[in-house]
Amino acid sequence: MTSDAATKPSFKQKAKREFINYAVISAYLAAFFCAIVTYTMLLLRKYDINDDAMNYTFAIINALVIGKVILIGKIFNLGRSAEDRPLYQTVLLKSVFYGLLVFGFHLLEEFIKRLIHGEPAGTVWHNMNYEDLIGRSILIFLSFIPLFAFIELRRLVGEEKLHALFFKRGTATDPGLSAGD
């Protein structure tokens, strides 16, 4: 067995790691989207407008779909060219790139959904609620900033160090992990 074969992860290990990444990204997005749904429901309640609790289901489904879109973008190396820039630029550029990718998927989803519901193809683009799509895209972009900050930090310092910084006592004061060294 060569040293490359010993260090190269197997298909099963790669699949497991990708599934964990997908689960973490989707859980983060689900928490963010459910918080927005809760805020919207509480705001509408002030005006005696009852909103459906099914919105939580849609928030979770959206988080799962967007999590998958992020992984698809990662497969195609979306934003890889921004990785040689300072961290804040990398995070903002990847948030923009992936935000535009999700916006494109939302446009395609709306187009297909309207065609399925019987709208003529020529009127689908005209009848879309662009304000709603743009508003959702802004929220998604804003949710991507902390997400990609953690993803990029993990890429730069390594998964073990990042895990130690967040979950092990005393590592935040460890001089080996300080930014000044």
C-alpha positions as CSV (number, residue, x, y, z in Angstrom):
1,M,0.0,0.0,0.0
2,T,1.4,3.4,-1.0
3,S,1.4,6.4,1.3
4,D,-1.1,8.1,-1.0
5,A,-3.6,5.3,-0.6
6,A,-3.1,5.3,3.1
7,T,-3.9,9.1,3.4
8,K,-6.6,9.3,0.7
9,P,-10.1,9.0,2.2
10,S,-12.3,6.2,0.9
11,F,-15.6,6.9,-0.9
12,K,-17.4,5.9,2.3
13,Q,-15.4,8.4,4.4
14,K,-15.9,11.2,1.8
15,A,-19.7,10.5,1.7
16,K,-19.9,10.5,5.5
17,R,-18.0,13.8,5.6
18,E,-20.2,15.4,2.9
19,F,-23.3,14.2,4.7
20,I,-22.2,15.7,7.9
21,N,-21.3,19.0,6.1
22,Y,-24.8,19.0,4.5
23,A,-26.5,18.3,7.8
24,V,-24.6,21.1,9.6
25,I,-25.3,23.6,6.8
26,S,-28.9,22.6,6.6
27,A,-29.4,22.8,10.4
28,Y,-27.9,26.3,10.5
29,L,-30.1,27.5,7.6
30,A,-33.2,25.8,9.2
31,A,-32.6,27.6,12.5
32,F,-32.2,30.9,10.6
33,F,-35.2,30.5,8.4
34,C,-37.4,29.3,11.3
35,A,-36.4,32.4,13.3
36,I,-37.6,34.5,10.4
37,V,-40.9,32.6,10.2
38,T,-41.4,33.1,14.0
39,Y,-40.7,36.8,13.6
40,T,-43.1,37.1,10.7
41,M,-45.8,35.2,12.5
42,L,-45.5,37.4,15.6
43,L,-45.5,40.5,13.5
44,L,-48.6,39.4,11.6
45,R,-50.3,38.5,14.9
46,K,-50.2,42.2,15.9
47,Y,-52.5,42.9,13.0
48,D,-54.8,40.0,13.7
49,I,-53.5,38.1,10.7
50,N,-53.2,34.4,11.4
51,D,-50.3,32.8,9.6
52,D,-50.1,29.1,8.9
53,A,-47.7,27.1,11.1
54,M,-46.8,25.1,7.9
55,N,-44.4,27.9,7.2
56,Y,-41.9,26.1,9.5
57,T,-42.2,23.1,7.2
58,F,-41.4,25.2,4.2
59,A,-38.5,26.9,6.1
60,I,-37.0,23.5,6.8
61,I,-37.5,22.2,3.2
62,N,-35.9,25.4,1.9
63,A,-32.9,24.9,4.2
64,L,-32.5,21.4,3.0
65,V,-32.7,22.5,-0.7
66,I,-30.3,25.4,-0.2
67,G,-27.9,23.2,1.7
68,K,-27.9,20.9,-1.3
69,V,-27.4,23.9,-3.7
70,I,-24.4,24.9,-1.6
71,L,-22.9,21.5,-1.9
72,I,-23.5,21.5,-5.7
73,G,-21.7,24.9,-5.9
74,K,-18.8,23.4,-3.9
75,I,-18.6,20.5,-6.3
76,F,-18.2,22.9,-9.2
77,N,-15.6,25.0,-7.1
78,L,-17.8,28.0,-7.0
79,G,-15.8,30.8,-5.3
80,R,-12.6,28.9,-5.2
81,S,-10.9,31.8,-7.0
82,A,-11.6,34.1,-4.1
83,E,-9.7,31.9,-1.6
84,D,-6.4,33.7,-2.0
85,R,-7.9,37.0,-0.9
86,P,-8.1,38.3,2.7
87,L,-10.7,36.4,4.8
88,Y,-13.4,39.1,4.8
89,Q,-13.2,39.4,1.1
90,T,-13.4,35.6,0.6
91,V,-16.4,35.4,2.9
92,L,-18.3,38.2,1.2
93,L,-17.5,37.0,-2.3
94,K,-18.5,33.5,-1.6
95,S,-21.7,34.8,0.0
96,V,-22.5,36.8,-3.1
97,F,-21.6,33.9,-5.5
98,Y,-23.7,31.4,-3.6
99,G,-26.5,33.9,-3.0
100,L,-26.7,34.4,-6.8
101,L,-26.6,30.7,-7.4
102,V,-29.6,30.2,-4.9
103,F,-31.4,33.2,-6.6
104,G,-31.0,31.4,-9.9
105,F,-32.4,28.2,-8.5
106,H,-35.3,30.1,-7.0
107,L,-36.1,31.7,-10.3
108,L,-36.0,28.3,-12.0
109,E,-38.1,26.8,-9.3
110,E,-40.8,29.6,-9.6
111,F,-40.7,29.2,-13.4
112,I,-41.3,25.5,-13.3
113,K,-43.9,25.7,-10.5
114,R,-45.9,28.3,-12.5
115,L,-45.7,26.2,-15.7
116,I,-46.9,23.1,-13.8
117,H,-49.9,25.1,-12.5
118,G,-50.9,25.9,-16.0
119,E,-49.6,29.4,-16.7
120,P,-48.6,30.1,-20.3
121,A,-44.8,30.1,-20.7
122,G,-44.8,33.7,-22.1
123,T,-46.5,35.2,-19.0
124,V,-44.5,33.3,-16.3
125,W,-41.7,35.8,-16.1
126,H,-44.1,38.7,-16.2
127,N,-46.3,37.4,-13.3
128,M,-43.5,36.5,-10.9
129,N,-43.3,38.3,-7.6
130,Y,-39.7,39.7,-7.9
131,E,-39.9,41.8,-4.7
132,D,-40.5,38.6,-2.7
133,L,-37.6,36.8,-4.5
134,I,-35.2,39.7,-4.0
135,G,-36.2,40.0,-0.3
136,R,-35.6,36.3,0.2
137,S,-32.3,36.5,-1.6
138,I,-31.1,39.4,0.6
139,L,-32.0,37.3,3.7
140,I,-30.2,34.3,2.3
141,F,-27.2,36.4,1.4
142,L,-27.1,37.7,5.0
143,S,-27.4,34.2,6.4
144,F,-24.5,33.1,4.2
145,I,-22.0,35.6,5.7
146,P,-21.6,33.9,9.1
147,L,-21.9,30.4,7.4
148,F,-19.1,31.1,5.0
149,A,-17.0,32.8,7.7
150,F,-17.1,29.5,9.7
151,I,-16.5,27.4,6.6
152,E,-13.5,29.5,5.5
153,L,-12.1,29.6,9.1
154,R,-12.3,25.8,9.2
155,R,-10.5,25.7,5.9
156,L,-7.7,28.0,7.1
157,V,-7.1,26.7,10.7
158,G,-8.2,23.1,10.2
159,E,-11.2,21.2,11.5
160,E,-9.5,20.0,14.7
161,K,-8.3,23.5,15.7
162,L,-11.7,25.1,15.0
163,H,-13.4,22.3,17.0
164,A,-11.0,22.8,19.9
165,L,-11.5,26.6,19.9
166,F,-15.3,26.2,20.2
167,F,-15.6,23.2,22.4
168,K,-12.5,22.6,24.5
169,R,-11.9,24.6,27.7
170,G,-8.8,26.8,27.7
171,T,-8.0,26.6,24.0
172,A,-9.1,30.2,23.4
173,T,-6.2,31.3,25.6
174,D,-3.7,28.8,24.1
175,P,-0.8,30.9,22.8
176,G,-0.4,28.4,19.9
177,L,-3.8,29.4,18.6
178,S,-3.4,33.2,18.9
179,A,-3.5,35.4,15.9
180,G,-0.4,37.3,16.9
181,D,1.9,34.3,16.3
